[in-house]
Amino acid sequence: MNTPPHTATAPQTTATAESVFSVRDLWKVFGPKAERVPADQELRGLDPAELRERTGCTAAVRDVSFDVRKGEVFVVMGLSGSGKSTLVRCLTRLIEPTSGTVSIDGEDVLSMDTGRLRELRRHRAAMVFQHFGLLPHRTVLDNVAYGLEIQGVGRGERRERAAEFVTQVGLDGMEDRRPSQLSGGQQQRVGLARALAVDPEVLLFDEPFSALDPLIRRDMQEEVVRLHQDEGRTMVFITHDLSEALKLGDRIALMRDGRIVQLGTPEEIVGAPADDYVRDFVRDVPREQVLTVRSAMRPALGDEREAGPALAPSATVHEAIEAVARTGENARVVEGGRCLGVVDHAGLLGVVAGVPAAADKAVA
């Protein structure tokens, strides 16, 4: 594809009271005199190859801005080298940003001294890594309790709290095992329990399941979904897997060459790609499993408001197809007792086929 990356306007450009992390104009440049790159308008505009040739520098994160809202799963996805893992490490200064701002609950992360930064990493934001980082000489229970030990929690209390989270992630009866006695999925559950045990405000996942077998990976994805539903904890999830992003994310930031090329809900990413790069990325996604009935809806005519199966506006096109096929009738989209519109065979087929005319029938 010859189309250059397009930076879509992020839905949020101003920090709000509900923002947990707020990131503005963030750059991370590796190389000599890195700070000159974001400060120079000409250098800022160079593509990655030109920038390396001119300066010897690599811009891993380029002028990125976004907010992570309280209680959401915010997914950052992209291919290898897109800058996603560098970005998540900048949030807690595991990697020092070159320029820009990062704040958590309104507090400037970049101005934190060593003590405040330690408190952030120990209490407010916990990381779950791809490589589990378990201590091989410790049992499952003591690995889970490790973060609490670092916090200074007494042995009895930390082991009691650790046992609760061992149960929560489905490892009951394995408390005394060593990491070498666990499967990959079980080891990752220990890593997840260790992060949860310190009761962080935000969980940061850096491609945690990419090394797992497909079935174990699916189980761990479902575990994350369950935990989020049960606790409503804010999560930032890094992945290169589009299906994983669509399954887990409330919103998705799609990165390319250090920039966010589109930020939106799964439905927005699949239904309205920002450019050819995003369009190619989502080309093989089953649209009917992501898009909601709003994308296929048209105004109800005559007695259509009273007949046919009722669906919520959040129902997927796939669910609508099943309802229409089962009953042989058009389906009503109903919210709060009011019929918003109907979906019929033509509208549903149009969405599945990606026919633009189908979108013209949509009702806001």
LUMSEPA-353418 format. One line per field, with one value per residue: residue in one letter; x, y, z of N, C-alpha, C in turn. Coordinates in steps of 0.02 Angstrom, whole numbers, always signed. Layout:
! residues N
type = c(a, ...)
npx = c(X, ...)
npy = c(Y, ...)
npz = c(Z, ...)
capx = c(X, ...)
capy = c(Y, ...)
capz = c(Z, ...)
cpx = c(X, ...)
cpy = c(Y, ...)
cpz = c(Z, ...)
***
This chain:
! residues 364
type = c(m, n, t, p, p, h, t, a, t, a, p, q, t, t, a, t, a, e, s, v, f, s, v, r, d, l, w, k, v, f, g, p, k, a, e, r, v, p, a, d, q, e, l, r, g, l, d, p, a, e, l, r, e, r, t, g, c, t, a, a, v, r, d, v, s, f, d, v, r, k, g, e, v, f, v, v, m, g, l, s, g, s, g, k, s, t, l, v, r, c, l, t, r, l, i, e, p, t, s, g, t, v, s, i, d, g, e, d, v, l, s, m, d, t, g, r, l, r, e, l, r, r, h, r, a, a, m, v, f, q, h, f, g, l, l, p, h, r, t, v, l, d, n, v, a, y, g, l, e, i, q, g, v, g, r, g, e, r, r, e, r, a, a, e, f, v, t, q, v, g, l, d, g, m, e, d, r, r, p, s, q, l, s, g, g, q, q, q, r, v, g, l, a, r, a, l, a, v, d, p, e, v, l, l, f, d, e, p, f, s, a, l, d, p, l, i, r, r, d, m, q, e, e, v, v, r, l, h, q, d, e, g, r, t, m, v, f, i, t, h, d, l, s, e, a, l, k, l, g, d, r, i, a, l, m, r, d, g, r, i, v, q, l, g, t, p, e, e, i, v, g, a, p, a, d, d, y, v, r, d, f, v, r, d, v, p, r, e, q, v, l, t, v, r, s, a, m, r, p, a, l, g, d, e, r, e, a, g, p, a, l, a, p, s, a, t, v, h, e, a, i, e, a, v, a, r, t, g, e, n, a, r, v, v, e, g, g, r, c, l, g, v, v, d, h, a, g, l, l, g, v, v, a, g, v, p, a, a, a, d, k, a, v, a)
npx = c(+42, +25, -24, +3, +27, -115, -162, -287, -410, -415, -550, -554, -479, -454, -415, -524, -631, -653, -544, -410, -273, -194, -130, -25, +38, +149, +315, +438, +600, +737, +912, +1053, +1055, +916, +811, +801, +722, +574, +566, +592, +512, +532, +602, +509, +415, +472, +479, +503, +621, +688, +711, +800, +908, +943, +968, +1007, +920, +779, +608, +507, +384, +270, +212, +91, -73, -198, -336, -362, -504, -590, -623, -628, -576, -439, -367, -211, -152, -52, +66, +225, +353, +278, +270, +194, +224, +328, +257, +166, +256, +304, +203, +219, +346, +442, +510, +586, +500, +534, +479, +328, +175, +120, -6, -79, -232, -235, -111, +54, +155, +283, +350, +366, +455, +581, +523, +383, +366, +399, +294, +187, +211, +205, +80, -22, -23, -9, +92, +71, +167, +223, +320, +324, +393, +404, +463, +571, +606, +507, +345, +181, +90, +177, +236, +125, +104, +212, +217, +146, +232, +339, +276, +276, +185, +132, +182, +80, -40, -17, -6, -132, -211, -155, -196, -331, -331, -269, -370, -464, -415, -426, -338, -346, -288, -162, -70, +52, +138, +283, +339, +394, +317, +200, +86, +101, -12, -58, +49, +40, -80, -39, +45, -53, -133, -38, -23, -154, -163, -103, -196, -212, -250, -249, -226, -94, -64, +56, +60, +19, -24, +31, +125, +61, -26, -161, -289, -268, -240, -363, -438, -375, -403, -541, -540, -490, -595, -696, -646, -645, -782, -827, -757, -738, -617, -495, -407, -262, -218, -102, -76, -42, -135, -277, -405, -403, -397, -521, -606, -580, -572, -643, -616, -504, -338, -254, -94, +41, +204, +240, +140, -32, -151, -286, -416, -541, -702, -724, -824, -819, -689, -694, -807, -790, -656, -507, -413, -326, -234, -288, -407, -362, -309, -421, -490, -521, -602, -746, -879, -1010, -1002, -952, -1006, -1150, -1332, -1374, -1302, -1365, -1493, -1653, -1785, -1941, -2086, -2261, -2350, -2236, -2174, -2234, -2225, -2128, -1969, -1887, -1741, -1599, -1513, -1378, -1359, -1277, -1251, -1243, -1321, -1443, -1463, -1483, -1604, -1692, -1686, -1736, -1869, -1922, -1966, -1946, -1834, -1859, -1779, -1762, -1771, -1787, -1924, -1960, -1972, -1837, -1809, -1801, -1727, -1692, -1685, -1612, -1541, -1460, -1384, -1317, -1231, -1149, -1088, -1020, -1071, -1083, -1207, -1289, -1256, -1311, -1441, -1444, -1503, -1480)
npy = c(-60, +112, +218, +347, +344, +393, +505, +489, +594, +592, +536, +596, +741, +822, +814, +736, +727, +594, +531, +417, +386, +514, +566, +670, +732, +645, +588, +466, +450, +363, +372, +479, +641, +648, +731, +837, +800, +797, +933, +999, +1053, +1010, +888, +815, +784, +690, +528, +363, +301, +408, +489, +411, +409, +545, +584, +477, +430, +344, +357, +292, +315, +432, +586, +561, +560, +531, +479, +372, +304, +294, +133, +70, -48, -17, -39, -54, -81, -156, -196, -285, -177, -62, +23, +4, -69, +8, +125, +88, +66, +192, +250, +226, +263, +164, +164, +313, +452, +558, +684, +779, +747, +649, +597, +536, +519, +658, +693, +738, +626, +633, +724, +664, +619, +500, +429, +449, +393, +260, +229, +241, +131, +25, +29, +92, +63, -86, -204, -332, -446, -516, -617, -712, -686, -748, -798, -928, -1004, -987, -1028, -1042, -969, -883, -814, -742, -663, -579, -443, -382, -406, -324, -204, -200, -269, -375, -548, -646, -578, -546, -672, -722, -632, -656, -788, -772, -715, -812, -907, -831, -825, -953, -1054, -1137, -1254, -1264, -1192, -1223, -1263, -1252, -1134, -1208, -1321, -1291, -1260, -1156, -1071, -1078, -1020, -890, -854, -847, -736, -640, -645, -600, -467, -420, -434, -327, -232, -130, +29, +31, -95, -147, -227, -308, -378, -507, -638, -687, -787, -904, -1060, -1077, -1120, -1104, -971, -916, -951, -870, -743, -743, -746, -620, -542, -584, -542, -405, -379, -417, -333, -207, -143, -28, -54, -66, -134, -217, -277, -376, -438, -435, -495, -522, -392, -340, -422, -392, -252, -96, +24, +50, +87, +99, +71, +129, +137, +211, +305, +343, +285, +267, +288, +217, +138, -42, -63, +58, +52, -61, -35, +93, +123, +223, +244, +174, +84, +43, -8, -117, -190, -233, -307, -446, -469, -539, -448, -450, -498, -398, -270, -176, -184, -57, -17, -77, -35, +31, +156, +115, +57, +84, -43, -106, -70, -140, -276, -429, -496, -425, -328, -269, -109, -134, -260, -378, -383, -515, -579, -524, -576, -711, -699, -648, -750, -856, -821, -771, -643, -463, -384, -290, -145, -103, +10, +54, +30, +93, +89, +98, +74, -41, -197, -281, -416, -366, -256, -318, -408, -314, -255, -364, -388, -271, -164, +1, +67, +11, +70, +196, +183, +185, +235, +368)
npz = c(+0, -43, +22, +138, +319, +413, +535, +642, +718, +890, +994, +1120, +1171, +1272, +1442, +1558, +1704, +1720, +1669, +1687, +1649, +1558, +1409, +1315, +1165, +1156, +1140, +1105, +1074, +1013, +1012, +959, +1031, +1050, +1092, +1003, +897, +919, +939, +822, +681, +549, +563, +635, +539, +456, +377, +451, +393, +331, +443, +518, +430, +422, +555, +634, +726, +801, +804, +914, +974, +918, +936, +1012, +1077, +1198, +1305, +1444, +1501, +1657, +1714, +1591, +1461, +1377, +1227, +1149, +993, +864, +735, +750, +803, +795, +902, +1014, +1135, +1186, +1210, +1316, +1418, +1438, +1511, +1646, +1660, +1645, +1532, +1488, +1428, +1285, +1257, +1291, +1385, +1525, +1630, +1782, +1854, +1853, +1904, +1868, +1789, +1738, +1814, +1935, +2082, +2137, +2244, +2229, +2105, +2130, +2216, +2126, +2040, +2128, +2189, +2114, +1976, +1897, +1812, +1690, +1612, +1452, +1465, +1602, +1722, +1846, +2009, +2021, +2133, +2223, +2289, +2212, +2293, +2363, +2259, +2211, +2321, +2319, +2275, +2378, +2482, +2447, +2467, +2603, +2679, +2811, +2840, +2869, +2835, +2700, +2640, +2663, +2588, +2463, +2442, +2417, +2290, +2216, +2214, +2145, +2014, +1975, +2023, +2131, +2251, +2201, +2268, +2329, +2231, +2123, +1997, +1890, +1889, +1829, +1692, +1542, +1534, +1665, +1733, +1683, +1741, +1873, +1865, +1834, +1950, +2044, +2003, +2027, +2164, +2230, +2220, +2114, +2037, +1900, +1778, +1679, +1531, +1440, +1296, +1353, +1325, +1210, +1195, +1222, +1194, +1073, +1130, +1268, +1269, +1230, +1343, +1439, +1389, +1408, +1545, +1577, +1527, +1614, +1739, +1719, +1703, +1830, +1918, +1859, +1838, +1779, +1629, +1527, +1378, +1282, +1119, +972, +903, +811, +827, +964, +1013, +970, +1042, +1176, +1194, +1246, +1187, +1050, +1007, +862, +805, +701, +645, +759, +775, +818, +714, +707, +825, +916, +949, +940, +842, +770, +719, +634, +556, +503, +439, +456, +356, +212, +265, +390, +341, +266, +370, +442, +352, +344, +451, +524, +492, +538, +667, +742, +711, +761, +766, +734, +624, +518, +522, +477, +457, +537, +454, +440, +519, +563, +679, +779, +757, +745, +804, +949, +972, +1063, +1045, +1055, +1009, +901, +722, +683, +782, +748, +620, +652, +724, +627, +531, +604, +633, +517, +500, +494, +609, +757, +826, +987, +1121, +1287, +1279, +1163, +987, +885, +754, +614, +561, +411, +288, +177, +228, +324, +247, +171, +264, +300, +177, +163, +90, +41, +29, +124, +243, +224, +259, +393, +554, +661)
capx = c(+0, +64, -56, +41, -13, -158, -174, -357, -420, -438, -614, -542, -417, -447, -423, -586, -630, -655, -482, -360, -212, -202, -67, -28, +97, +203, +367, +496, +649, +800, +968, +1091, +1020, +847, +764, +795, +674, +508, +570, +606, +455, +553, +618, +446, +377, +507, +459, +554, +684, +721, +733, +861, +962, +962, +986, +1027, +871, +716, +551, +464, +318, +271, +158, +32, -118, -260, -355, -390, -560, -598, -665, -629, -520, -411, -321, -164, -132, -13, +114, +290, +387, +232, +280, +143, +255, +364, +206, +140, +310, +310, +150, +246, +417, +491, +549, +577, +480, +577, +442, +256, +151, +83, -32, -125, -278, -217, -44, +105, +199, +351, +383, +369, +522, +591, +475, +316, +366, +397, +225, +146, +222, +188, +12, -73, -23, +28, +106, +73, +211, +220, +362, +287, +435, +394, +523, +568, +616, +450, +283, +129, +64, +228, +243, +69, +112, +276, +205, +126, +293, +375, +239, +286, +129, +155, +180, +15, -91, -5, -22, -205, -236, -132, -237, -395, -323, -256, -436, -499, -392, -438, -281, -357, -254, -94, -33, +120, +178, +333, +324, +413, +266, +139, +83, +109, -71, -60, +99, +14, -130, -2, +65, -112, -151, +12, -40, -217, -156, -83, -256, -194, -303, -245, -186, -61, -47, +99, +56, +29, -45, +55, +166, +21, -62, -225, -343, -252, -246, -434, -459, -349, -443, -605, -526, -485, -664, -733, -621, -668, -853, -837, -726, -738, -552, -467, -355, -230, -199, -61, -79, -34, -187, -338, -463, -398, -414, -593, -641, -569, -569, -698, -590, -441, -292, -216, -31, +85, +264, +243, +82, -99, -183, -358, -437, -614, -731, -717, -871, -793, -629, -713, -859, -770, -582, -484, -374, -316, -197, -336, -454, -329, -300, -485, -525, -545, -642, -818, -911, -1073, -990, -927, -1052, -1215, -1390, -1381, -1270, -1409, -1561, -1690, -1847, -1997, -2142, -2326, -2356, -2173, -2155, -2269, -2216, -2060, -1928, -1857, -1670, -1570, -1468, -1310, -1356, -1236, -1284, -1247, -1380, -1502, -1472, -1513, -1673, -1731, -1689, -1778, -1940, -1946, -1991, -1898, -1824, -1863, -1727, -1803, -1734, -1832, -1993, -1972, -1944, -1792, -1807, -1804, -1676, -1721, -1635, -1569, -1495, -1412, -1339, -1275, -1178, -1102, -1051, -984, -1098, -1093, -1277, -1321, -1244, -1353, -1506, -1438, -1536, -1438)
capy = c(+0, +173, +270, +361, +338, +449, +509, +507, +634, +552, +559, +638, +779, +860, +771, +745, +702, +521, +504, +390, +409, +564, +571, +724, +749, +604, +563, +430, +446, +331, +392, +537, +705, +630, +784, +885, +777, +827, +1007, +1025, +1038, +972, +820, +783, +762, +640, +459, +329, +290, +474, +512, +373, +430, +614, +597, +417, +418, +307, +381, +235, +344, +496, +635, +522, +589, +494, +470, +307, +321, +252, +74, +41, -85, +22, -83, -25, -136, -141, -248, -279, -115, -5, +68, -7, -88, +68, +171, +68, +74, +264, +271, +224, +282, +110, +198, +385, +487, +612, +746, +769, +742, +591, +608, +487, +554, +729, +704, +734, +570, +649, +764, +625, +601, +428, +401, +449, +346, +194, +220, +229, +64, -25, +33, +121, +33, -150, -229, -404, -451, -576, -667, -708, -655, -779, -817, -1001, -1037, -974, -1062, -1000, -921, -832, -771, -696, -617, -543, -371, -360, -407, -263, -149, -202, -303, -430, -613, -678, -542, -550, -739, -728, -595, -691, -848, -750, -703, -878, -934, -790, -840, -1024, -1097, -1171, -1318, -1261, -1140, -1245, -1283, -1206, -1116, -1261, -1373, -1263, -1248, -1086, -1035, -1073, -971, -823, -839, -825, -667, -598, -641, -558, -397, -403, -436, -261, -190, -69, +65, +14, -152, -138, -292, -301, -441, -560, -705, -701, -848, -961, -1098, -1044, -1134, -1073, -899, -900, -955, -812, -686, -746, -729, -546, -517, -598, -498, -337, -377, -424, -279, -143, -112, +2, -95, -49, -199, -212, -338, -371, -483, -396, -528, -511, -321, -332, -458, -364, -179, -48, +65, +24, +132, +60, +107, +114, +179, +255, +350, +315, +300, +272, +273, +213, +76, -95, -52, +113, +29, -108, -6, +156, +128, +291, +248, +109, +39, +14, -47, -180, -225, -263, -335, -515, -474, -551, -385, -462, -514, -337, -214, -183, -178, +12, -10, -105, -15, +81, +176, +68, +79, +57, -83, -139, -54, -185, -347, -454, -503, -363, -330, -208, -76, -162, -327, -380, -403, -588, -596, -504, -626, -771, -684, -642, -817, -900, -801, -752, -575, -411, -375, -221, -122, -72, +36, +88, +22, +131, +59, +145, +57, -112, -225, -331, -457, -326, -216, -362, -431, -258, -247, -420, -379, -208, -121, +68, +88, -13, +120, +254, +172, +186, +288, +388)
capz = c(+0, -47, +62, +199, +380, +429, +607, +654, +777, +946, +1021, +1178, +1166, +1334, +1500, +1594, +1773, +1720, +1642, +1733, +1615, +1506, +1373, +1266, +1123, +1183, +1095, +1130, +1020, +1032, +969, +981, +1035, +1034, +1108, +948, +847, +928, +942, +755, +639, +490, +583, +656, +481, +416, +388, +492, +358, +323, +508, +535, +386, +437, +625, +670, +779, +787, +844, +930, +987, +882, +944, +1030, +1128, +1212, +1375, +1465, +1545, +1716, +1707, +1523, +1434, +1322, +1193, +1100, +951, +805, +717, +782, +784, +789, +959, +1066, +1199, +1211, +1235, +1381, +1467, +1452, +1556, +1714, +1654, +1637, +1480, +1497, +1367, +1262, +1268, +1299, +1454, +1548, +1698, +1809, +1899, +1854, +1931, +1816, +1800, +1718, +1866, +1997, +2106, +2143, +2292, +2200, +2049, +2161, +2240, +2067, +2014, +2179, +2215, +2071, +1909, +1899, +1745, +1676, +1554, +1411, +1499, +1666, +1774, +1912, +2045, +2016, +2197, +2265, +2273, +2182, +2342, +2379, +2200, +2210, +2378, +2315, +2273, +2445, +2523, +2429, +2498, +2674, +2713, +2852, +2808, +2877, +2796, +2627, +2617, +2663, +2530, +2403, +2433, +2387, +2218, +2186, +2202, +2096, +1946, +1960, +2038, +2196, +2259, +2172, +2305, +2350, +2173, +2096, +1928, +1843, +1891, +1800, +1620, +1525, +1553, +1739, +1753, +1669, +1792, +1933, +1852, +1840, +2021, +2077, +1988, +2060, +2237, +2257, +2212, +2078, +2003, +1829, +1757, +1614, +1502, +1381, +1257, +1403, +1305, +1142, +1193, +1244, +1143, +1057, +1177, +1332, +1257, +1233, +1413, +1475, +1367, +1443, +1615, +1580, +1519, +1676, +1792, +1706, +1718, +1902, +1957, +1826, +1845, +1719, +1600, +1464, +1352, +1222, +1080, +899, +877, +801, +857, +1036, +1025, +961, +1095, +1243, +1199, +1241, +1132, +1022, +972, +813, +794, +645, +644, +817, +779, +820, +650, +721, +893, +919, +973, +889, +787, +730, +683, +581, +513, +471, +442, +443, +294, +178, +310, +437, +301, +250, +433, +466, +294, +354, +512, +512, +512, +573, +737, +775, +701, +793, +722, +711, +558, +468, +539, +438, +492, +535, +413, +457, +580, +579, +748, +825, +739, +737, +865, +973, +987, +1092, +997, +1061, +978, +841, +660, +686, +822, +710, +566, +683, +741, +565, +500, +646, +634, +450, +503, +510, +681, +783, +872, +1039, +1179, +1333, +1257, +1101, +927, +852, +683, +600, +516, +366, +253, +133, +269, +356, +195, +151, +314, +293, +115, +163, +38, +71, +30, +185, +296, +214, +289, +466, +591, +717)
cpx = c(+44, +35, -17, -4, -53, -171, -245, -361, -448, -504, -606, -477, -406, -460, -488, -580, -628, -591, -437, -291, -232, -134, -74, +40, +158, +250, +416, +542, +712, +854, +1001, +1051, +946, +798, +755, +739, +604, +508, +577, +549, +474, +567, +556, +409, +410, +479, +516, +621, +723, +749, +797, +920, +988, +993, +1016, +979, +811, +662, +503, +392, +319, +207, +91, -7, -179, -274, -377, -443, -566, -645, -666, -569, -497, -356, -277, -139, -93, +35, +180, +325, +342, +239, +235, +173, +295, +314, +183, +193, +321, +259, +174, +321, +465, +537, +534, +557, +530, +544, +368, +237, +114, +59, -77, -167, -258, -147, +8, +155, +272, +388, +388, +442, +524, +539, +405, +311, +363, +326, +177, +151, +201, +114, -40, -78, +21, +33, +103, +110, +198, +260, +349, +327, +423, +461, +524, +574, +557, +389, +235, +105, +114, +243, +187, +76, +172, +266, +185, +186, +334, +342, +247, +229, +156, +142, +111, -38, -80, -21, -97, -235, -216, -176, -304, -387, -302, -322, -471, -479, -394, -381, -286, -322, -184, -49, +39, +163, +229, +315, +340, +362, +200, +144, +93, +49, -77, -9, +74, -41, -97, +19, +6, -133, -103, -3, -104, -209, -139, -139, -239, -256, -307, -203, -159, -38, -4, +103, +61, +15, -15, +96, +126, -11, -131, -280, -331, -259, -319, -460, -436, -386, -510, -598, -522, -555, -703, -711, -645, -742, -866, -813, -730, -672, -527, -409, -328, -198, -163, -64, -63, -90, -253, -399, -463, -419, -490, -632, -637, -582, -636, -680, -521, -403, -248, -154, +5, +143, +264, +184, +18, -134, -258, -370, -512, -637, -717, -763, -847, -733, -648, -761, -839, -694, -559, -446, -364, -279, -244, -385, -425, -321, -363, -522, -555, -586, -715, -859, -974, -1063, -966, -978, -1119, -1271, -1401, -1354, -1314, -1481, -1589, -1753, -1902, -2054, -2206, -2327, -2292, -2150, -2183, -2254, -2142, -2022, -1895, -1784, -1648, -1525, -1397, -1304, -1314, -1278, -1292, -1308, -1444, -1516, -1505, -1587, -1717, -1739, -1736, -1852, -1968, -1973, -1933, -1892, -1828, -1804, -1762, -1759, -1783, -1905, -2009, -1937, -1902, -1791, -1811, -1743, -1709, -1665, -1586, -1518, -1441, -1361, -1291, -1217, -1126, -1058, -1009, -1007, -1113, -1166, -1312, -1314, -1289, -1421, -1505, -1475, -1495, -1473)
cpy = c(+62, +229, +284, +355, +402, +449, +533, +549, +591, +579, +605, +675, +822, +813, +787, +715, +626, +490, +477, +411, +461, +576, +625, +732, +709, +580, +522, +417, +413, +355, +455, +601, +696, +688, +834, +865, +806, +903, +1039, +1004, +997, +899, +781, +753, +708, +570, +423, +320, +355, +499, +476, +397, +500, +622, +537, +398, +377, +334, +323, +256, +415, +535, +603, +557, +544, +497, +398, +322, +271, +194, +43, -5, -48, -20, -42, -83, -111, -198, -237, -216, -54, +44, +55, -25, -30, +116, +152, +76, +148, +287, +272, +238, +224, +127, +272, +417, +542, +679, +729, +765, +676, +606, +550, +521, +628, +744, +691, +678, +589, +691, +727, +612, +525, +395, +396, +399, +274, +179, +206, +157, +10, -27, +52, +89, -29, -177, -306, -413, -516, -633, -659, -677, -684, -798, -893, -1036, -1027, -1014, -1014, -947, -866, -787, -720, -643, -571, -467, -343, -359, -344, -202, -147, -234, -364, -498, -645, -645, -550, -620, -751, -693, -630, -753, -830, -743, -766, -911, -897, -806, -915, -1071, -1130, -1239, -1319, -1213, -1159, -1268, -1229, -1189, -1171, -1318, -1350, -1259, -1174, -1044, -1026, -1022, -900, -804, -817, -753, -619, -590, -597, -484, -376, -396, -368, -210, -125, -35, +44, -49, -139, -206, -281, -368, -503, -630, -726, -765, -911, -996, -1069, -1057, -1102, -997, -877, -901, -893, -747, -684, -729, -653, -516, -526, -551, -427, -329, -378, -362, -210, -106, -85, -41, -63, -113, -190, -279, -324, -410, -445, -429, -520, -440, -311, -366, -422, -289, -144, +4, +38, +82, +90, +101, +82, +163, +231, +302, +310, +334, +301, +252, +273, +148, +21, -85, +5, +92, -14, -74, +56, +164, +197, +297, +177, +59, +5, -31, -116, -223, -264, -300, -403, -524, -490, -491, -396, -478, -453, -280, -228, -170, -106, +22, -36, -79, +36, +101, +123, +98, +46, +19, -121, -125, -104, -259, -365, -456, -436, -375, -264, -175, -103, -231, -325, -398, -479, -610, -579, -553, -689, -759, -681, -711, -863, -885, -786, -682, -526, -403, -302, -206, -79, -51, +74, +85, +58, +97, +111, +134, -18, -132, -280, -368, -414, -286, -259, -389, -376, -247, -302, -411, -316, -160, -52, +88, +67, +38, +180, +246, +180, +245, +305, +373)
cpz = c(+0, -7, +125, +260, +391, +504, +618, +717, +833, +973, +1080, +1168, +1228, +1393, +1536, +1662, +1774, +1692, +1698, +1707, +1562, +1474, +1319, +1232, +1144, +1127, +1135, +1071, +1048, +983, +994, +978, +1018, +1043, +1051, +900, +859, +928, +873, +708, +577, +508, +604, +598, +439, +429, +424, +457, +350, +389, +529, +494, +404, +506, +661, +725, +754, +833, +855, +944, +960, +895, +960, +1086, +1136, +1286, +1386, +1517, +1602, +1700, +1638, +1511, +1372, +1289, +1145, +1058, +890, +793, +755, +756, +779, +846, +1018, +1134, +1229, +1242, +1305, +1435, +1484, +1504, +1629, +1715, +1663, +1579, +1486, +1430, +1349, +1272, +1271, +1372, +1464, +1618, +1717, +1863, +1908, +1880, +1876, +1831, +1786, +1770, +1933, +2017, +2115, +2189, +2263, +2143, +2076, +2186, +2183, +2044, +2063, +2195, +2163, +2002, +1910, +1828, +1743, +1610, +1515, +1442, +1573, +1723, +1843, +1943, +2052, +2083, +2244, +2242, +2238, +2231, +2356, +2319, +2197, +2265, +2371, +2314, +2341, +2492, +2510, +2461, +2573, +2713, +2750, +2820, +2811, +2833, +2721, +2601, +2615, +2602, +2465, +2389, +2401, +2312, +2181, +2168, +2145, +2024, +1931, +1973, +2107, +2197, +2231, +2210, +2319, +2292, +2155, +2024, +1878, +1840, +1860, +1724, +1607, +1545, +1628, +1764, +1740, +1718, +1858, +1924, +1858, +1913, +2060, +2065, +2024, +2135, +2267, +2249, +2175, +2049, +1929, +1820, +1687, +1589, +1440, +1345, +1302, +1378, +1238, +1138, +1210, +1184, +1133, +1107, +1244, +1326, +1261, +1304, +1452, +1453, +1402, +1517, +1624, +1573, +1583, +1732, +1782, +1722, +1793, +1940, +1925, +1830, +1777, +1694, +1536, +1438, +1286, +1185, +1007, +864, +872, +833, +933, +1053, +1021, +1017, +1162, +1248, +1200, +1187, +1112, +990, +927, +794, +732, +646, +700, +824, +790, +756, +656, +792, +894, +948, +921, +830, +741, +689, +623, +531, +476, +476, +421, +378, +266, +223, +358, +399, +284, +313, +453, +410, +306, +417, +493, +538, +554, +647, +777, +771, +735, +743, +699, +641, +502, +474, +490, +477, +484, +494, +436, +522, +598, +650, +799, +814, +734, +802, +883, +992, +1019, +1040, +999, +1031, +914, +780, +657, +725, +785, +653, +594, +697, +679, +531, +539, +639, +564, +448, +512, +585, +700, +829, +924, +1097, +1223, +1312, +1191, +1043, +890, +776, +675, +558, +476, +330, +213, +173, +301, +306, +173, +199, +307, +232, +114, +109, +68, +76, +94, +241, +289, +245, +365, +495, +651, +782)
***
